[in-house]
Amino acid sequence: MPEEAGFPPAKRFRPGCGPPGGRVVMLLTAGGGGGRRQQQPVLAQPAASPYPEAVERQRRSLPIFQARGQLLAQLRNLDSAVLIGGPPLSGHPGVPHRPGGDRSHEQDLPRHRQAPPGRLPLPAGPASVRLPALRPAAPRLPGSPEDGGLEVLAVQRVSKTQAWQRTGRAGREDSGVCYRLYTEDEFEKFDKMTVPEIQRCDLAGVMLQLLAMKVPDVLTFDFMSKPSPDHIQAAVAQLELLGALERKDEQLTLTPLGRKMAAFPLEPRFAKAILLSPKFHCTEEMLTIVSLLSVDSVLCNPPSRRDEVQAVRRKFASSEGDHVTLLNVYRAFRSAGGNKDWCKENFVNSKNVMLAGEVRAQLRDICLKMSMPMVSSHGDVESIRRCLAHSLFMSTAELQPDGTYATTDTHQPVAVHPSSVLFHCRPACVVYTELLYTNRCYMRGLCVVDADWLYEAAPDYFRRKLRAARD
């Protein structure tokens, strides 16, 4: 069958070619040898190694090559598999590995009558295979505040563009075949393109930097992928609540506090937490907490050792919440001299906690350039909680009469994440760092606060929320 002009073989559907009855296995060839079809015998054998003999011996001695045989043995018992290159699996409805570039769909498709019907090529990423079972992976993307005024991390489907891009992973070393673990009908439901991140994430930090660069009118700034006006207005409202900007003659300008916030490479709310910390005499502690929140989790939670983790974690757990617990972990790490054996025994990620230390040093330098006093709370946890309440007041949840939680601003039902030290507690009011949406909407990074502290932080904001709730 002739090639369609302008369409590379790696990105062409051929729904009309296949066994009768409408059950078509969609195949994709990626990589290797250009776009010309090469007529191969039906029972073609795997190609010889393209590497010199010495290089081939060295390649076969690598641990990943040795583990490859174990992986293929596991895949033999699976109904659906991701097969990247290599010889065919005995008894598996996969496509045999062939030398050269493209494969003839006319030859390949009839040989897959026993394959799962309606399969499409699988986006085979570096972590696509998980033994002993295979699970299709979906990216975790920040959700848009337009979905109820909340920024959440939600598992979403890939787009068609992402799916096609990932097929190239099957042809890195040689020509290969990808399977998708979903049907063609599901594929057609995917969005054509991924929504640009600037249209999904919180824009408060972006608007703050634009104002710091003295962009004349940030509300009409010409973004390449322009966010919605509501999204921009929400970011401006957030900065106004944080005291970072004000309106003068119908123009948005930064306040003195806003100019200081722009100097920190942080989210505006965390920058304000550091700037407010001298008022509550907890600058050193707040620098540590913000640094730990700026890196990946410093706590390791291997599922196979859950009981051990819980027993060790009790040494650091604080009834005031996760922020103070992280502070305790960092202090213990410093007391141990940054010992990696200590990290291993206490299920702490040494790499991430050391990175947090580097971030802390950089933030501390910024504070010193601003002549901020480096004061410590000396064990006064309440001052730390007050500072967090005054900076995270827009991320608040209250306990409801039925024992559940709801956010203060949008009344979104939320729950305490199982990894939180407050999972088995029911404080009346908490602030949280982020929301994670899976089968439920979970709060992560919780701190117990008093409702009076929140009202002190933003009386007009909570007065409006209270009035709206009554109406």
N, C-alpha and C positions, 0 to 999 in steps of 0.2 A: 504494500500500500504506500503510495507516495507521501513524502513529507509535506506538511502544510508550510507554506512560505512564511518565514518570519517567526516561527514558533519552535524553539529548541525542544528536542525530545524530552528533556528533563522536566518540562513544564507543560505537558500536553495530556489532556484526558482523552481516552479513547473508549467512551461508553458503548460504542456500537460494535466493538470487537470482543468476542468472548463466547462462552457456551450458550446454547439456546435456553430460553426460559427466563431471561432477564437477570440472572445472577452473574454479576460481573465482578471479577477481582481486579481492582485498579492497581496497576503496577507503575513503578517509577524507577527509571535508571538514572543514577547520579554519577557524574564524574567520568574520567577516563576516555581519552582517545577521540575527541571530536564528535561531530554530529552524524557521520555516515553510518548507515546500517551495514553490518557485516553478517552475511548469511552463514550461520553456524550449524553443524549437525545437531540433531535433536538431542543426542546423548553426548554432547561435548563434555570433556573432562576439565577439571580445574587447571588453570594455567600454571606453568612453572613459575618459581619465584623470580621476580624481576631484579632481585638484588644480587650482587656478587657473592660468591660462596663465603668469603670471610665475614661480610656484613650480615649474611643470612644466619651464620652460626651465632654471631653476637646478638642478633635480633631474637633468636629462639631462646637465648639464655636469660632474657629479661623476665622478671616476675610476672609482668602483665601478659606476656605471651604464654607462660606456663598456666596462668589462671584461665586463659582463653579456652583451653580444652575442657576444664571443669564447667565453665559457663555453658559451652555448647552441649555438654552432657545433661545439664539441668533443662535446657531448652527443648530437648527431645520429648519431654513429657508434657509440654504446654500446647494448648490449642492455638494460641496466637503468640507470635514471637517477633522480636526485632532482630533481624539477621543482617549484619553489616559485613559484606564480603564473605570470604571463606568458602569451604566446600559445602555441598548440600548436606542437610541432616537426614539421616536414614529414617524414613517413615514420616518425615515432616513435609507439609505441602509448600515448601519454600522454593524459590527460584534457584537453580544451580548456578554456581559462580562460573562465569565465562570470561575469557580474555577479550581484550578490545574494548570498544566504547559502548555504543547503544546496543540494545537487544531487540530482536524482532518481536513485536507484540503478536504478530500472527502465529509465531511459533510458541511463544511462552504462554499465552492466555489459555489455550485448550488444556494445558498440562496442569491447571490449577482447579480442576473441577471439584476436588475435595477440600479446597481451602474454604475458610469461613466466608459466607456470601456477603457481597457488598462492601468488602474491605477497601480502604484507601491507604495510600502510603503513609506510614507512621512518621511523625516528626521525631527522628532519633537523635536526641541531644546527648551530651556527655553523660547525663544521669537518667537516660531513658529506661535502662534495664535495672530491675530490682529483683533479686532472688529471695525466696523461691517462686515468687509470683511477679507478673508484670503489671504495672499500673500506668495508665496514661497520665502524664504530668500536665498541670496547668499552671500558668504563672500567677504569682500573688501580686496584685497591682493595687496601688492606692486608688480608692474610689473617689468619685467627685462629691464635693460638698453639696452639689445640687440634689443629691439623692437623700434629702432630708436634713441638710445642713451639717452633716457629719463627714469627717474624713476617716475612712476605714481601710484596712487591708483586706481585700476580698479575693478569693480564688475565682478567676474568670477564664473563659474559653480563649484559646488562641484565635487569632484572625487567620483568614486564608493566606494572607501575605506571609505571616510568621510560619504557617504550616509548610508553605512551599520553600521558604528559606531554609528550614531545618532539614529538608530532604537532602541538602548538600552534604550533611554529616555522613551519609552512607557511602560517599565516593571519595573520601579523603586519600586513602592509600591505593585504592583500585576501584574499578566499577562495582557497584553494589545495588541492592534492591531494598527499598523501605516499604514497610506495611504500616498503615494507620490502624489504630485500634478503635476506630469508629466508622460508621457507615457513610456512604456517599450522601445520603439524605441529611445526616448530621453535619457533614462538611458544608453543605449548601446553606445551612442556617448560620454559619459563622459570618462575622463582619468581614467585609473585604479588606479593610485596613485597621490596624490597631489605633485606637484613639491616642493622640499625642499626650505625653505625660503632663504637659503644661495645661492641658484641658481637664486633667483629672486630679492633680495634686493641689495642695494648699498654696495659694499665691501670695500669702502675706509676706514671706521672705523676699519674693521677687519684687513686689511693689516697694518694699522698704529699700532695696538696693537701687531701684530706679530713682526713687526720691533722693537717695543719698548722692547719686550721680547728677542730680539737678535736671532730670528730664522734664521738659516744660509741662507736658500734660500727660500724666501716666494713664489716665482713664481712656485715652485714645491712642495709646502707644501701638505702633504697627508691629505686632507679633507676627512671626511667620505662620504659626498656627494659633490664630486668635482665640483666646478663651471667651466664654460667654460674658455679656455685661453683668449678669447676676453674680457670676464667679468673681469678677473683678471688684464689684461693690462689696461682696462679702469679705474680701481681703482688706479693703479699705476700712470697713466697719471694725474688723478685728484689730487693726493697727490703732484706730481711734480709741477703742476700749483699753488697749494696752498703754495709751498715753504717748504713742510714738509720733502721731501727726495731728495737725489741726488745720482748719480751713480759714484762710485769710483772703478776702476779696475773691471768693469763689475759686481759689487755688489751694491745692493741698501742699502743705509744707511740713517739714520735720520739726518736731520739738527738740529741745536740748537732749531730752531722754532718748528720743528717736535717733538722733545722730550718734549717740553712744551705742545704742543697740545695733546700728548698722556696722559698727566696727567689729562685731563678733561674727564669726562664720557659723552662726547657729540659727535655729528657728527663733523668731522674735520672742516667743514666750519664755524660752530658756535664757535668752540674752537678758530679758528683764529680770528673771530670777537671780542671775548673778549681780545685776546692777542694784537690786533691792536688798541683797544679802548684808551689806554693811549696816543697814537700818535694823536688821534683826540679829546682828552680831554672829553671822554664820557664813562668812565668805569662803573660808577654807572648805567647809563641808559642802557648800553649794557647788563649788568648783569640782569637787570630786563626784558628786551626784550627776551633774550635767555631763561630765566627761564619760562616766559609765553609761549614760543613756545615749551617748553619741556613737558608740561602737556596738558591734554585735554582742549578744549576750555573753557575759563572763561566767555564767553558770552552766555546767554540763549536766545533762539529765539522761544518762544511758538507760533505756527501758529495762534492760536485763538486770540492772542493779538498783531498782527503784527504792527498795527498802533501805539499802545502804545510803543512798542519796538523801532520803528523808531524815535518817538518823544524824548524818553529818550536818545537814542544813539547819537543824535545830540550834546549833551553836551560834549561828548568825541571825536567825529569824528574829524579827521585831514585831511586836503587836501594833506598832504605829504604821506599818506598811512596807511595801517593797523598796522604796527609796532608802529608807533607813537600813533595811537589810543589806542592800548593795553597799552602803557606806560601811557597814560592819565587815563585810567581806573584804573590801579594799584595805581597811585598817589592819585586818589580820594578815593580809598578804604583805603589806609593808612591814609589819612586825616580824614576819618570817623572813625578811630580807629578799623577797621576791623569789623564794626557792621553788623550783619547778616540781620537786618531789612533794612539797607541801600542797601545791596546786593539784597534783594528781591524787593525793590522799583525800583532799577536800572537794573534789569534783569541780575545780575552777579552771577555766580556760586561760592558761598562762599567757598565750599570745594576745588575746583580747584585753586582758587586764593590764598588760604592759603597754599596749597601744593606748588604753585609756589614760595611763600615766603620762604618755607623751602629749596627748590632747590636753590634759590638765595643765601641763607645763606651759603650753602655748597660750591657753586661756589666761593663765596667771600672769604671763608677760603682758598681755593686753590690759589686764586690770592695773598692773603697776605703771604702765604708760599713761593711764588715766588718773594716776595718783589715788587709787582706791585703797582704803585701809584693809590689810589682810588680817581680819579678826576671826576668832573661832568661838563656837558656842560652848566649848568645854563640857560636852556631854548634855547640854540642854536641848533635848529633842524637840520640845515644843516650838522653839524659835525656828527650827528647820521646817517644821510643818506649817507654821505661819507664813514663812517665805514662799513655800510651794503653793499655799492657798492664794496668795496675792498675785501669783504669776500664772497659775493654771486654773483660774476661776471659771474660764469658759469651758473647761473639760471637767464637769462636775456631775455626779450622780447621787440621787437620794434614795434611801430605803422606802419602799412603798408598804402600805398596810398588809398586803398579801405576802410580804417577805421577799419580793423581787426588787430590782433596781430599775430606775429610769433616769435618763439624762435630764438635767435641769432645763436646758434650752429648748430641746425639741421633743422631750418626753418619749424618747426612743427606748424601748425595753432593752436592757443590757444585763449581763451576768458577769460575775467575777471569774477570771480565767483560772483554770485548775492549777497553773504554775504559781499563782500568787500566794503569799503567806497569809492573805486574808480570805482564802477560799472557803474556810470553814467558819468564818466570822461574819457578823452582820452589823458593821458600824452604820450609824445613821446617815453619815455624809462622807463621801470620798471624792478626791480628785484623781484623775487617771492620766497616763501619758499617751496612750493610743488605744484604738478600738481595732479588734481583729474579728473579721466576720468569716465564719465557717458555716456550720449548721445553725449556729446562734451568733449573736453579737456579743463578744467578750471584751471586757476592760482589762488592760494590762498596765502594769506599773502604777499601783494604787498607793494612796497615802490617806490616812484618816485625818479629817479636818473638822473643825466646828463650823456650823452654819453662820455664826456671828462673824467669823473671820472673813468669809466670803462676802458678806454684806459690807464689811469695812473696805474690802478691796475694790468693789465696784457697786456702790449703792444704787446708782441710776440704772445699771444693767439689771440687777436683780429686782428692783422695783418694777421695771417694765415686765419682767418675766412673771412676777407675782400677779400683776394686773391682768396680763394675758391669760394666766391660768384661771383666774376668777371669772373672766368673761367667757 
